[in-house]
Amino acid sequence: MSVALRILDDGAWLSVNDQRRVSVSELWRLHAPEFCDCSLVDFIAEGFTEVSADGRDVAVTTYGKCIACGESGVPGKIPVGYIREGEYRNYDREHVVLEPVETRPTTNQQ
Ligand SMILES: [Zn+2]
């Protein structure tokens, strides 16, 4: 079963199977030490440029900024949810620390 992933409205939304599931302006806590000097980045998403699914996560390439120090840019591909049995599920993004897929350990088993 395939899942259609799309970025809509100039990067304001991630759509999954034609439903708007993730919007910008969410506040995320990121473990992204290369993004800024804060121990955890208080990241506000300002736009999505790309979406990818790697078999484990659905990740969006996101630009935005750290509201603590003001650093802005693209921390990487941020996992926002996953696909299980053909259905998209959101991660609990307001309560977990997200980590860009490029920098997290690859042998993490879960
Ligand atoms: Zn910061």
Backbone and ligand atoms as CSV (ligand in chain L), in Angstrom:
chain,resi,resn,atom,element,x,y,z
A,1,MET,N,N,0.855,-1.186,0.000
A,1,MET,CA,C,0.000,0.000,0.000
A,1,MET,C,C,0.890,1.235,0.000
A,2,SER,N,N,0.567,2.169,-0.854
A,2,SER,CA,C,1.444,3.325,-0.907
A,2,SER,C,C,0.789,4.521,-0.219
A,3,VAL,N,N,1.640,5.371,0.281
A,3,VAL,CA,C,1.192,6.547,1.000
A,3,VAL,C,C,1.690,7.753,0.230
A,4,ALA,N,N,0.788,8.667,-0.077
A,4,ALA,CA,C,1.170,9.852,-0.847
A,4,ALA,C,C,1.602,10.965,0.102
A,5,LEU,N,N,2.849,11.350,-0.039
A,5,LEU,CA,C,3.401,12.412,0.798
A,5,LEU,C,C,3.629,13.635,-0.065
A,6,ARG,N,N,3.134,14.768,0.394
A,6,ARG,CA,C,3.267,15.995,-0.388
A,6,ARG,C,C,3.440,17.189,0.511
A,7,ILE,N,N,4.201,18.150,0.017
A,7,ILE,CA,C,4.308,19.441,0.682
A,7,ILE,C,C,3.338,20.399,-0.009
A,8,LEU,N,N,2.514,21.079,0.781
A,8,LEU,CA,C,1.504,21.977,0.215
A,8,LEU,C,C,1.744,23.420,0.642
A,9,ASP,N,N,1.078,24.325,-0.098
A,9,ASP,CA,C,1.027,25.740,0.281
A,9,ASP,C,C,2.413,26.344,0.533
A,10,ASP,N,N,3.292,26.167,-0.434
A,10,ASP,CA,C,4.635,26.739,-0.326
A,10,ASP,C,C,5.358,26.329,0.946
A,11,GLY,N,N,5.182,25.091,1.341
A,11,GLY,CA,C,5.946,24.603,2.475
A,11,GLY,C,C,5.272,24.742,3.814
A,12,ALA,N,N,3.998,25.095,3.814
A,12,ALA,CA,C,3.311,25.302,5.089
A,12,ALA,C,C,2.756,24.013,5.696
A,13,TRP,N,N,2.566,23.012,4.875
A,13,TRP,CA,C,1.933,21.778,5.343
A,13,TRP,C,C,2.598,20.555,4.741
A,14,LEU,N,N,2.609,19.499,5.548
A,14,LEU,CA,C,2.869,18.175,5.013
A,14,LEU,C,C,1.523,17.475,4.889
A,15,SER,N,N,1.235,17.015,3.697
A,15,SER,CA,C,-0.006,16.289,3.456
A,15,SER,C,C,0.309,14.805,3.278
A,16,VAL,N,N,-0.492,13.980,3.909
A,16,VAL,CA,C,-0.365,12.536,3.790
A,16,VAL,C,C,-1.693,12.007,3.278
A,17,ASN,N,N,-1.654,11.349,2.128
A,17,ASN,CA,C,-2.883,10.855,1.510
A,17,ASN,C,C,-3.965,11.938,1.446
A,18,ASP,N,N,-3.533,13.114,1.026
A,18,ASP,CA,C,-4.436,14.254,0.852
A,18,ASP,C,C,-5.075,14.772,2.139
A,19,GLN,N,N,-4.449,14.453,3.257
A,19,GLN,CA,C,-4.881,15.083,4.507
A,19,GLN,C,C,-3.719,15.872,5.079
A,20,ARG,N,N,-3.999,17.071,5.547
A,20,ARG,CA,C,-2.956,17.918,6.118
A,20,ARG,C,C,-2.636,17.440,7.528
A,21,ARG,N,N,-1.403,16.971,7.714
A,21,ARG,CA,C,-1.084,16.317,8.973
A,21,ARG,C,C,-0.072,17.066,9.820
A,22,VAL,N,N,0.837,17.795,9.194
A,22,VAL,CA,C,1.857,18.506,9.965
A,22,VAL,C,C,1.942,19.923,9.423
A,23,SER,N,N,1.891,20.904,10.312
A,23,SER,CA,C,1.967,22.289,9.844
A,23,SER,C,C,3.193,22.979,10.413
A,24,VAL,N,N,3.596,24.038,9.747
A,24,VAL,CA,C,4.646,24.864,10.310
A,24,VAL,C,C,4.076,25.604,11.520
A,25,SER,N,N,4.975,26.257,12.236
A,25,SER,CA,C,4.642,26.962,13.480
A,25,SER,C,C,4.549,26.025,14.672
A,26,GLU,N,N,4.807,24.738,14.467
A,26,GLU,CA,C,4.931,23.865,15.625
A,26,GLU,C,C,6.276,24.134,16.280
A,27,LEU,N,N,6.302,23.984,17.581
A,27,LEU,CA,C,7.550,24.130,18.319
A,27,LEU,C,C,8.092,22.743,18.631
A,28,TRP,N,N,9.308,22.506,18.201
A,28,TRP,CA,C,9.923,21.193,18.406
A,28,TRP,C,C,11.175,21.337,19.245
A,29,ARG,N,N,11.449,20.330,20.042
A,29,ARG,CA,C,12.735,20.269,20.722
A,29,ARG,C,C,13.618,19.316,19.924
A,30,LEU,N,N,14.742,19.847,19.522
A,30,LEU,CA,C,15.623,19.061,18.672
A,30,LEU,C,C,16.944,18.798,19.370
A,31,HIS,N,N,17.415,17.575,19.195
A,31,HIS,CA,C,18.798,17.302,19.532
A,31,HIS,C,C,19.586,17.482,18.238
A,32,ALA,N,N,20.151,18.661,18.091
A,32,ALA,CA,C,20.860,18.979,16.851
A,32,ALA,C,C,22.039,19.886,17.201
A,33,PRO,N,N,23.075,19.296,17.798
A,33,PRO,CA,C,24.179,20.109,18.314
A,33,PRO,C,C,24.905,20.932,17.249
A,34,GLU,N,N,24.770,20.549,16.000
A,34,GLU,CA,C,25.446,21.337,14.971
A,34,GLU,C,C,24.637,22.545,14.534
A,35,PHE,N,N,23.403,22.617,14.959
A,35,PHE,CA,C,22.550,23.724,14.519
A,35,PHE,C,C,22.866,25.007,15.277
A,36,CYS,N,N,22.968,24.900,16.604
A,36,CYS,CA,C,23.299,26.075,17.408
A,36,CYS,C,C,23.941,25.605,18.699
A,37,ASP,N,N,24.249,26.525,19.578
A,37,ASP,CA,C,24.977,26.174,20.795
A,37,ASP,C,C,24.087,25.720,21.945
A,38,CYS,N,N,22.787,25.792,21.778
A,38,CYS,CA,C,21.900,25.377,22.856
A,38,CYS,C,C,21.980,23.857,23.030
A,39,SER,N,N,21.808,23.389,24.259
A,39,SER,CA,C,21.924,21.943,24.465
A,39,SER,C,C,20.758,21.210,23.806
A,40,LEU,N,N,19.581,21.803,23.851
A,40,LEU,CA,C,18.480,21.329,23.012
A,40,LEU,C,C,17.970,22.537,22.255
A,41,VAL,N,N,17.664,22.341,21.007
A,41,VAL,CA,C,17.208,23.457,20.187
A,41,VAL,C,C,15.698,23.617,20.370
A,42,ASP,N,N,15.278,24.808,20.753
A,42,ASP,CA,C,13.841,25.132,20.788
A,42,ASP,C,C,13.487,25.656,19.412
A,43,PHE,N,N,13.070,24.740,18.570
A,43,PHE,CA,C,12.994,25.016,17.145
A,43,PHE,C,C,11.576,25.329,16.723
A,44,ILE,N,N,11.407,26.437,16.058
A,44,ILE,CA,C,10.100,26.708,15.475
A,44,ILE,C,C,10.213,26.503,13.966
A,45,ALA,N,N,9.353,25.628,13.463
A,45,ALA,CA,C,9.389,25.293,12.046
A,45,ALA,C,C,8.760,26.427,11.242
A,46,GLU,N,N,9.452,26.860,10.213
A,46,GLU,CA,C,8.935,27.950,9.378
A,46,GLU,C,C,8.562,27.502,7.970
A,47,GLY,N,N,9.087,26.372,7.556
A,47,GLY,CA,C,8.720,25.898,6.224
A,47,GLY,C,C,9.315,24.534,5.945
A,48,PHE,N,N,8.604,23.778,5.133
A,48,PHE,CA,C,9.082,22.464,4.723
A,48,PHE,C,C,9.486,22.542,3.259
A,49,THR,N,N,10.595,21.938,2.927
A,49,THR,CA,C,11.026,21.976,1.538
A,49,THR,C,C,10.964,20.612,0.867
A,50,GLU,N,N,11.011,19.548,1.659
A,50,GLU,CA,C,11.052,18.225,1.058
A,50,GLU,C,C,10.539,17.216,2.061
A,51,VAL,N,N,10.008,16.146,1.573
A,51,VAL,CA,C,9.589,15.079,2.469
A,51,VAL,C,C,10.145,13.768,1.951
A,52,SER,N,N,10.523,12.913,2.866
A,52,SER,CA,C,11.028,11.616,2.443
A,52,SER,C,C,10.578,10.562,3.440
A,53,ALA,N,N,10.495,9.341,2.968
A,53,ALA,CA,C,10.171,8.216,3.835
A,53,ALA,C,C,11.244,7.173,3.607
A,54,ASP,N,N,11.861,6.722,4.677
A,54,ASP,CA,C,12.990,5.820,4.507
A,54,ASP,C,C,12.695,4.412,5.005
A,55,GLY,N,N,11.438,4.084,5.177
A,55,GLY,CA,C,11.111,2.757,5.670
A,55,GLY,C,C,10.930,2.748,7.167
A,56,ARG,N,N,11.425,3.764,7.811
A,56,ARG,CA,C,11.284,3.839,9.257
A,56,ARG,C,C,10.481,5.074,9.648
A,57,ASP,N,N,10.843,6.199,9.064
A,57,ASP,CA,C,10.195,7.449,9.410
A,57,ASP,C,C,9.753,8.189,8.161
A,58,VAL,N,N,8.835,9.108,8.401
A,58,VAL,CA,C,8.567,10.162,7.441
A,58,VAL,C,C,9.290,11.389,7.976
A,59,ALA,N,N,10.160,11.947,7.159
A,59,ALA,CA,C,10.978,13.059,7.622
A,59,ALA,C,C,10.818,14.238,6.681
A,60,VAL,N,N,10.755,15.431,7.268
A,60,VAL,CA,C,10.650,16.622,6.439
A,60,VAL,C,C,11.905,17.468,6.586
A,61,THR,N,N,12.428,17.902,5.465
A,61,THR,CA,C,13.506,18.880,5.469
A,61,THR,C,C,12.863,20.215,5.822
A,62,THR,N,N,13.314,20.792,6.922
A,62,THR,CA,C,12.603,21.919,7.511
A,62,THR,C,C,13.543,23.072,7.770
A,63,TYR,N,N,13.111,24.278,7.436
A,63,TYR,CA,C,13.872,25.430,7.885
A,63,TYR,C,C,13.098,26.162,8.965
A,64,GLY,N,N,13.853,26.847,9.781
A,64,GLY,CA,C,13.228,27.517,10.906
A,64,GLY,C,C,14.289,28.098,11.802
A,65,LYS,N,N,13.910,28.374,13.055
A,65,LYS,CA,C,14.917,28.950,13.928
A,65,LYS,C,C,14.771,28.498,15.363
A,66,CYS,N,N,15.869,28.672,16.083
A,66,CYS,CA,C,15.908,28.400,17.511
A,66,CYS,C,C,15.406,29.657,18.221
A,67,ILE,N,N,14.324,29.511,18.983
A,67,ILE,CA,C,13.775,30.697,19.622
A,67,ILE,C,C,14.589,31.119,20.837
A,68,ALA,N,N,15.487,30.256,21.293
A,68,ALA,CA,C,16.316,30.637,22.442
A,68,ALA,C,C,17.475,31.536,22.027
A,69,CYS,N,N,18.142,31.203,20.944
A,69,CYS,CA,C,19.336,31.976,20.581
A,69,CYS,C,C,19.183,32.717,19.256
A,70,GLY,N,N,18.147,32.412,18.490
A,70,GLY,CA,C,17.916,33.142,17.250
A,70,GLY,C,C,18.584,32.565,16.026
A,71,GLU,N,N,19.369,31.504,16.190
A,71,GLU,CA,C,20.011,30.877,15.035
A,71,GLU,C,C,18.929,30.357,14.083
A,72,SER,N,N,19.145,30.572,12.775
A,72,SER,CA,C,18.144,30.060,11.844
A,72,SER,C,C,18.827,29.271,10.739
A,73,GLY,N,N,18.058,28.411,10.120
A,73,GLY,CA,C,18.607,27.588,9.055
A,73,GLY,C,C,17.872,26.273,8.956
A,74,VAL,N,N,18.571,25.287,8.416
A,74,VAL,CA,C,17.987,23.968,8.182
A,74,VAL,C,C,18.752,22.940,9.012
A,75,PRO,N,N,18.149,22.429,10.072
A,75,PRO,CA,C,18.857,21.448,10.893
A,75,PRO,C,C,18.979,20.082,10.237
A,76,GLY,N,N,18.166,19.826,9.219
A,76,GLY,CA,C,18.247,18.525,8.559
A,76,GLY,C,C,16.854,17.996,8.314
A,77,LYS,N,N,16.796,16.705,8.081
A,77,LYS,CA,C,15.489,16.056,7.901
A,77,LYS,C,C,14.970,15.654,9.272
A,78,ILE,N,N,13.828,16.201,9.618
A,78,ILE,CA,C,13.291,15.941,10.945
A,78,ILE,C,C,12.177,14.897,10.854
A,79,PRO,N,N,12.323,13.811,11.603
A,79,PRO,CA,C,11.267,12.794,11.567
A,79,PRO,C,C,10.012,13.292,12.265
A,80,VAL,N,N,8.896,13.278,11.598
A,80,VAL,CA,C,7.648,13.789,12.169
A,80,VAL,C,C,6.624,12.686,12.420
A,81,GLY,N,N,6.833,11.547,11.808
A,81,GLY,CA,C,5.879,10.458,11.976
A,81,GLY,C,C,6.428,9.211,11.305
A,82,TYR,N,N,5.583,8.212,11.214
A,82,TYR,CA,C,6.011,6.955,10.599
A,82,TYR,C,C,4.808,6.288,9.946
A,83,ILE,N,N,5.111,5.288,9.155
A,83,ILE,CA,C,4.050,4.575,8.459
A,83,ILE,C,C,4.004,3.148,8.968
A,84,ARG,N,N,2.824,2.772,9.423
A,84,ARG,CA,C,2.636,1.426,9.932
A,84,ARG,C,C,1.419,0.852,9.251
A,85,GLU,N,N,1.593,-0.297,8.609
A,85,GLU,CA,C,0.482,-0.959,7.912
A,85,GLU,C,C,-0.252,-0.024,6.956
A,86,GLY,N,N,0.535,0.752,6.243
A,86,GLY,CA,C,-0.055,1.616,5.234
A,86,GLY,C,C,-0.674,2.897,5.749
A,87,GLU,N,N,-0.569,3.130,7.055
A,87,GLU,CA,C,-1.149,4.350,7.608
A,87,GLU,C,C,-0.104,5.217,8.264
A,88,TYR,N,N,-0.272,6.497,8.044
A,88,TYR,CA,C,0.640,7.453,8.661
A,88,TYR,C,C,0.242,7.694,10.111
A,89,ARG,N,N,1.230,7.724,10.995
A,89,ARG,CA,C,0.991,8.098,12.398
A,89,ARG,C,C,1.963,9.202,12.780
A,90,ASN,N,N,1.472,10.155,13.493
A,90,ASN,CA,C,2.341,11.224,13.985
A,90,ASN,C,C,3.173,10.749,15.169
A,91,TYR,N,N,4.402,11.224,15.248
A,91,TYR,CA,C,5.106,11.147,16.522
A,91,TYR,C,C,4.486,12.177,17.456
A,92,ASP,N,N,4.689,11.986,18.734
A,92,ASP,CA,C,4.203,12.938,19.731
A,92,ASP,C,C,5.204,14.097,19.780
A,93,ARG,N,N,5.107,14.936,18.763
A,93,ARG,CA,C,6.203,15.890,18.545
A,93,ARG,C,C,6.344,16.948,19.627
A,94,GLU,N,N,5.293,17.190,20.371
A,94,GLU,CA,C,5.405,18.215,21.408
A,94,GLU,C,C,6.018,17.679,22.685
A,95,HIS,N,N,6.172,16.374,22.784
A,95,HIS,CA,C,6.642,15.802,24.041
A,95,HIS,C,C,7.893,14.955,23.917
A,96,VAL,N,N,8.441,14.863,22.746
A,96,VAL,CA,C,9.677,14.098,22.601
A,96,VAL,C,C,10.750,15.007,22.015
A,97,VAL,N,N,11.978,14.571,22.158
A,97,VAL,CA,C,13.077,15.281,21.517
A,97,VAL,C,C,13.299,14.626,20.160
A,98,LEU,N,N,13.233,15.426,19.120
A,98,LEU,CA,C,13.416,14.920,17.765
A,98,LEU,C,C,14.881,15.073,17.374
A,99,GLU,N,N,15.314,14.183,16.523
A,99,GLU,CA,C,16.705,14.236,16.092
A,99,GLU,C,C,16.754,14.092,14.578
A,100,PRO,N,N,17.493,14.980,13.917
A,100,PRO,CA,C,17.584,14.859,12.455
A,100,PRO,C,C,18.065,13.468,12.049
A,101,VAL,N,N,17.480,12.910,11.014
A,101,VAL,CA,C,17.825,11.535,10.631
A,101,VAL,C,C,19.288,11.402,10.219
A,102,GLU,N,N,19.884,12.506,9.774
A,102,GLU,CA,C,21.275,12.436,9.324
A,102,GLU,C,C,22.252,12.186,10.479
A,103,THR,N,N,21.894,12.620,11.669
A,103,THR,CA,C,22.894,12.599,12.745
A,103,THR,C,C,22.617,11.571,13.827
A,104,ARG,N,N,21.473,10.902,13.763
A,104,ARG,CA,C,21.222,9.956,14.845
A,104,ARG,C,C,21.916,8.628,14.557
A,105,PRO,N,N,22.094,7.856,15.602
A,105,PRO,CA,C,22.780,6.570,15.410
A,105,PRO,C,C,21.977,5.658,14.507
A,106,THR,N,N,22.639,4.947,13.631
A,106,THR,CA,C,21.928,4.088,12.694
A,106,THR,C,C,21.589,2.738,13.281
A,107,THR,N,N,22.223,2.373,14.376
A,107,THR,CA,C,21.991,1.042,14.944
A,107,THR,C,C,20.968,1.066,16.058
A,108,ASN,N,N,20.347,2.200,16.236
A,108,ASN,CA,C,19.289,2.350,17.220
A,108,ASN,C,C,18.168,1.343,16.932
A,109,GLN,N,N,17.857,0.475,17.855
A,109,GLN,CA,C,16.795,-0.489,17.592
A,109,GLN,C,C,15.527,-0.079,18.313
A,110,GLN,N,N,14.487,0.011,17.563
A,110,GLN,CA,C,13.207,0.267,18.242
A,110,GLN,C,C,12.048,-0.206,17.410
L,1,ZN,ZN,ZN,19.820,27.857,20.015
